[in-house]
Amino acid sequence: MQTKQISLEQAAERLSVSPRSLSDRRYRVRLGLAAVRIGRRLTFSETDIDRLIMRGRESLPGAGRRRANVSLTRCCSGIDVRLSAKLTLDLSTLCFLLRLIASALC
């Protein structure tokens, strides 16, 4: 399946950059954007441009995270920690859980 190719000017307009910046190979490498050069003309895949826009989209705090119920129970061999959902922890959440576990040990 072929994707639609768009011109340098159209791609620059969609990305809100100047065509001169987008024609610079080092800038495109830094963005991770491939171009097709035919003679002096540069064209870009429309799906690559859309993918670049989605990758650069800012994620809001807490977006995409699920809330987990953490239960701590003290037993004779230590502490049993159970998470009710699989999730990715950011550093502040991990520090909070470690402090919670340390306070339960004392």
Buried (B, 14 or more C-beta within 10 A) or exposed (E): EEEEBBEBEBBBBBBEEEBEEBBEEEEBEEBEBEBEEEEEEBBBBBEBBEEBEEEEEEEEEEEEBEEBEBEBEEEEEEEEEEEEEEEEEEEEBEEEBEEBBEEEEE
